[in-house]
Amino acid sequence: MIDKTSVYAQLRRDLTAVFEGERDLIANMANCSALLFQSLPDLNWAGFYRTIGSDLVLGPFQGRPACVRIGLGRGVCGAAAANKKTVLVPDVHEFPGHIACDAASKSEVVIPLIDRGRVIAVLDLDSPILNRFDQADADGLETLVAVLLESSDL
């Protein structure tokens, strides 16, 4: 069994090293999504949606082409942004209003990036496996989002 605490601790060290000397948020989001996609098993999408006006707009990601705009409050990403809380979804087909950008996705976790009380983006990870994400993933990803926010000019 994988020790997720150790996995996320290593990812934190890796992200800190990758972000060293770079303060651009988009560049850091791009490297973050690439590192997560390459390092975490059983993902079919890892990336960001940035808050622009009343929408979440596709940002840096790894995986298949995705929905470009999501209204705040719509789908898993929109719910996480609207509520300013991480959302874990064991089975996306049971989430009311789920937006199916990739029919292969079966579970999802979304973490909001909050700066001065405002959601500036969300980190979205999808998996083709039911129940892929748990609280250990949510906690680890929240830590990585904190590293991203601390390392970037907002």
C-alpha contacts under 8 A as a table, 3 or more apart, distances in Angstrom:
res1	aa1	res2	aa2	distance
2	I	7	V	7.89
3	D	6	S	5.55
3	D	7	V	6.46
4	K	7	V	4.84
4	K	8	Y	6.07
4	K	136	A	6.49
4	K	137	D	7.09
4	K	140	G	7.81
5	T	8	Y	5.38
5	T	9	A	6.10
5	T	136	A	7.10
5	T	140	G	7.04
6	S	9	A	4.99
6	S	10	Q	6.16
7	V	10	Q	5.25
7	V	11	L	6.23
8	Y	11	L	4.83
8	Y	12	R	6.01
8	Y	140	G	5.30
8	Y	141	L	7.45
8	Y	144	L	7.79
9	A	12	R	5.06
9	A	13	R	6.44
9	A	140	G	7.75
10	Q	13	R	5.10
10	Q	14	D	6.14
11	L	14	D	4.88
11	L	15	L	5.97
11	L	36	L	7.95
11	L	144	L	7.58
12	R	15	L	5.21
12	R	16	T	6.08
12	R	143	T	7.54
12	R	144	L	5.86
12	R	147	V	7.25
13	R	16	T	5.16
13	R	17	A	6.29
14	D	17	A	5.19
14	D	18	V	6.18
15	L	18	V	4.95
15	L	19	F	5.95
15	L	32	C	6.77
15	L	35	L	7.79
15	L	144	L	7.66
15	L	147	V	7.54
15	L	148	L	7.88
16	T	19	F	5.26
16	T	20	E	6.15
16	T	147	V	6.95
16	T	151	S	7.83
17	A	20	E	5.24
18	V	31	N	7.41
19	F	22	E	5.33
19	F	23	R	7.33
19	F	28	N	6.29
19	F	148	L	7.92
19	F	151	S	6.48
20	E	151	S	7.73
22	E	27	A	7.86
22	E	28	N	7.33
22	E	151	S	7.52
22	E	152	S	7.31
23	R	28	N	7.39
23	R	151	S	5.96
23	R	152	S	4.24
23	R	153	D	5.32
24	D	27	A	5.43
24	D	28	N	6.19
24	D	152	S	5.59
24	D	153	D	6.00
25	L	28	N	5.09
25	L	29	M	6.01
25	L	148	L	7.81
25	L	149	L	7.98
25	L	152	S	5.03
25	L	153	D	6.18
25	L	154	L	6.89
26	I	29	M	4.99
26	I	30	A	6.16
26	I	59	G	7.71
26	I	60	P	7.00
27	A	30	A	5.11
27	A	31	N	6.42
28	N	31	N	5.19
28	N	32	C	5.96
28	N	148	L	6.91
28	N	152	S	7.18
29	M	32	C	4.96
29	M	33	S	6.06
29	M	47	G	7.66
29	M	48	F	7.10
29	M	59	G	7.99
29	M	60	P	6.06
29	M	148	L	7.48
30	A	33	S	5.36
30	A	34	A	6.26
30	A	47	G	7.82
30	A	60	P	4.86
30	A	61	F	6.42
31	N	34	A	5.07
31	N	35	L	6.02
32	C	35	L	5.18
32	C	36	L	6.13
32	C	148	L	7.88
33	S	36	L	5.21
33	S	37	F	6.02
33	S	46	A	5.46
33	S	47	G	5.01
33	S	48	F	7.54
33	S	60	P	6.93
33	S	61	F	5.48
33	S	62	Q	6.16
34	A	37	F	5.17
34	A	38	Q	6.09
34	A	46	A	7.61
34	A	61	F	7.11
34	A	62	Q	6.00
35	L	38	Q	5.22
35	L	39	S	5.85
36	L	39	S	5.12
36	L	40	L	5.66
36	L	46	A	6.76
37	F	40	L	5.95
37	F	41	P	7.92
37	F	43	L	6.50
37	F	44	N	7.79
37	F	45	W	6.98
37	F	46	A	5.67
37	F	62	Q	6.40
37	F	63	G	7.99
38	Q	41	P	7.87
40	L	43	L	6.76
42	D	127	S	5.81
42	D	128	P	6.89
42	D	129	I	6.94
42	D	132	R	7.53
43	L	46	A	7.15
43	L	125	L	7.00
43	L	126	D	5.78
43	L	127	S	4.43
43	L	128	P	6.81
44	N	63	G	5.88
44	N	64	R	7.63
44	N	104	A	7.99
44	N	105	S	7.13
44	N	125	L	7.87
44	N	126	D	5.77
44	N	127	S	5.23
44	N	128	P	6.40
45	W	61	F	7.33
45	W	62	Q	5.76
45	W	63	G	4.55
45	W	64	R	6.88
45	W	124	D	7.72
45	W	125	L	5.66
45	W	126	D	5.07
45	W	127	S	6.94
46	A	61	F	5.64
46	A	62	Q	5.38
46	A	63	G	6.68
46	A	123	L	7.51
46	A	124	D	5.80
46	A	125	L	4.51
46	A	126	D	6.53
47	G	59	G	6.97
47	G	60	P	5.75
47	G	61	F	3.79
47	G	62	Q	6.12
47	G	123	L	5.73
47	G	124	D	5.44
47	G	125	L	6.62
48	F	58	L	6.42
48	F	59	G	5.01
48	F	60	P	5.74
48	F	61	F	6.10
48	F	121	A	6.63
48	F	122	V	5.54
48	F	123	L	4.63
48	F	124	D	5.92
49	Y	56	L	5.28
49	Y	57	V	5.06
49	Y	58	L	4.50
49	Y	59	G	4.99
49	Y	60	P	7.78
49	Y	77	C	7.97
49	Y	121	A	5.40
49	Y	122	V	5.36
49	Y	123	L	6.76
49	Y	124	D	7.62
50	R	56	L	5.22
50	R	57	V	5.10
50	R	58	L	6.34
50	R	59	G	5.96
50	R	120	I	5.99
50	R	121	A	4.05
50	R	122	V	6.56
51	T	54	S	7.15
51	T	55	D	5.86
51	T	56	L	4.58
51	T	57	V	6.26
51	T	119	V	6.92
51	T	120	I	5.07
51	T	121	A	5.12
52	I	55	D	5.46
52	I	56	L	6.07
52	I	57	V	6.47
54	S	71	G	6.35
54	S	72	L	5.99
55	D	69	R	6.25
55	D	70	I	5.55
55	D	71	G	4.48
55	D	72	L	5.47
56	L	69	R	5.60
56	L	70	I	5.01
56	L	71	G	6.11
56	L	72	L	6.54
56	L	77	C	7.97
56	L	78	G	7.23
56	L	121	A	7.20
57	V	68	V	5.68
57	V	69	R	4.68
57	V	70	I	6.57
58	L	66	A	7.59
58	L	67	C	7.08
58	L	68	V	4.91
58	L	69	R	6.36
64	R	102	D	7.50
66	A	101	C	5.49
66	A	102	D	7.28
67	C	70	I	7.27
67	C	101	C	5.60
70	I	74	R	6.43
70	I	75	G	7.68
70	I	77	C	7.64
70	I	78	G	6.58
71	G	74	R	5.39
71	G	78	G	6.18
72	L	77	C	7.89
72	L	78	G	4.39
72	L	79	A	6.94
72	L	81	A	6.48
72	L	82	A	5.88
73	G	77	C	7.69
73	G	78	G	4.06
73	G	79	A	4.54
73	G	80	A	7.67
73	G	81	A	6.98
73	G	82	A	5.27
74	R	77	C	7.03
74	R	78	G	4.47
74	R	79	A	6.02
74	R	97	G	6.61
74	R	98	H	7.63
74	R	99	I	7.78
75	G	78	G	5.30
75	G	79	A	6.08
75	G	95	F	7.96
75	G	96	P	7.51
75	G	97	G	5.16
75	G	98	H	4.43
75	G	99	I	5.27
76	V	79	A	5.10
76	V	80	A	6.22
76	V	87	V	6.95
76	V	89	V	7.98
76	V	95	F	7.66
76	V	97	G	7.88
76	V	98	H	6.12
76	V	99	I	7.53
76	V	108	E	7.92
76	V	110	V	6.94
77	C	80	A	5.24
77	C	81	A	6.26
77	C	110	V	6.01
77	C	122	V	6.77
77	C	124	D	6.96
78	G	81	A	5.08
78	G	82	A	5.96
79	A	82	A	5.11
79	A	83	N	5.96
79	A	87	V	7.62
80	A	83	N	5.35
80	A	84	K	5.55
80	A	85	K	5.21
80	A	86	T	5.68
80	A	87	V	5.71
80	A	110	V	6.35
80	A	111	I	6.68
80	A	112	P	6.11
80	A	122	V	7.54
81	A	84	K	5.04
81	A	85	K	7.06
81	A	112	P	5.80
81	A	119	V	6.14
81	A	121	A	7.54
81	A	122	V	6.74
84	K	112	P	6.02
84	K	114	I	7.47
84	K	119	V	6.74
85	K	111	I	6.82
85	K	112	P	6.33
86	T	109	V	7.26
86	T	110	V	5.59
86	T	111	I	4.51
86	T	112	P	6.28
86	T	138	A	7.06
87	V	109	V	5.67
87	V	110	V	5.30
87	V	111	I	6.74
88	L	108	E	6.20
88	L	109	V	4.58
88	L	110	V	6.74
88	L	133	F	6.90
88	L	134	D	7.06
88	L	135	Q	7.86
88	L	138	A	7.36
89	V	92	V	5.90
89	V	95	F	7.09
89	V	107	S	5.57
89	V	108	E	5.14
89	V	109	V	6.08
89	V	131	N	7.53
89	V	133	F	7.68
90	P	106	K	7.54
90	P	107	S	4.96
90	P	108	E	6.75
90	P	130	L	5.80
90	P	131	N	4.17
90	P	132	R	6.85
90	P	133	F	6.82
91	D	94	E	5.63
91	D	95	F	7.07
91	D	106	K	5.49
91	D	107	S	4.91
91	D	108	E	7.64
91	D	130	L	5.67
91	D	131	N	6.52
92	V	95	F	5.18
92	V	98	H	6.35
92	V	105	S	7.47
92	V	106	K	5.37
92	V	107	S	5.27
92	V	108	E	6.77
93	H	96	P	7.81
93	H	98	H	6.96
93	H	106	K	7.15
95	F	98	H	5.52
100	A	103	A	5.84
100	A	105	S	7.60
102	D	105	S	5.73
103	A	106	K	7.99
104	A	127	S	7.84
104	A	128	P	5.36
105	S	108	E	7.60
105	S	126	D	5.88
105	S	127	S	5.25
105	S	128	P	4.46
105	S	129	I	7.34
106	K	126	D	7.35
106	K	127	S	5.90
106	K	128	P	4.92
106	K	129	I	5.58
106	K	130	L	5.25
106	K	131	N	8.00
107	S	126	D	5.88
107	S	127	S	5.32
107	S	128	P	6.69
107	S	129	I	6.29
107	S	130	L	5.26
107	S	131	N	5.97
107	S	132	R	6.20
107	S	133	F	7.19
108	E	124	D	7.25
108	E	125	L	5.66
108	E	126	D	4.49
108	E	127	S	6.27
108	E	132	R	7.70
108	E	133	F	6.92
109	V	124	D	6.00
109	V	125	L	5.43
109	V	126	D	6.73
109	V	133	F	6.61
109	V	138	A	7.13
110	V	122	V	6.44
110	V	123	L	5.51
110	V	124	D	4.49
110	V	125	L	6.43
111	I	122	V	5.45
111	I	123	L	5.09
111	I	124	D	6.64
111	I	138	A	7.52
111	I	141	L	7.27
111	I	142	E	6.54
111	I	145	V	7.76
112	P	119	V	6.25
112	P	120	I	7.75
112	P	121	A	6.06
112	P	122	V	4.24
112	P	123	L	6.32
113	L	119	V	5.55
113	L	120	I	5.75
113	L	121	A	5.17
113	L	122	V	5.47
113	L	123	L	7.32
113	L	145	V	6.59
113	L	146	A	7.95
113	L	149	L	7.41
114	I	117	G	5.86
114	I	118	R	5.29
114	I	119	V	4.38
114	I	120	I	5.93
114	I	121	A	7.45
115	D	118	R	5.27
115	D	119	V	6.38
115	D	120	I	6.63
115	D	149	L	7.84
115	D	154	L	7.72
119	V	122	V	7.56
123	L	145	V	7.83
127	S	130	L	7.47
127	S	132	R	6.50
129	I	132	R	5.56
131	N	134	D	7.25
133	F	136	A	7.86
133	F	137	D	5.79
133	F	138	A	7.41
134	D	137	D	5.33
134	D	138	A	6.42
135	Q	138	A	4.87
135	Q	139	D	6.00
136	A	139	D	5.15
136	A	140	G	6.04
137	D	140	G	5.08
137	D	141	L	5.92
138	A	141	L	5.21
138	A	142	E	6.06
139	D	142	E	5.17
139	D	143	T	6.40
140	G	143	T	5.17
140	G	144	L	6.44
141	L	144	L	4.94
141	L	145	V	6.14
142	E	145	V	5.06
142	E	146	A	6.28
143	T	146	A	5.09
143	T	147	V	6.48
144	L	147	V	5.03
144	L	148	L	6.31
145	V	148	L	4.95
145	V	149	L	6.18
146	A	149	L	5.11
146	A	150	E	6.09
147	V	150	E	5.15
147	V	151	S	6.01
148	L	151	S	5.17
148	L	152	S	6.20
149	L	152	S	5.44
149	L	153	D	7.78
149	L	154	L	7.59
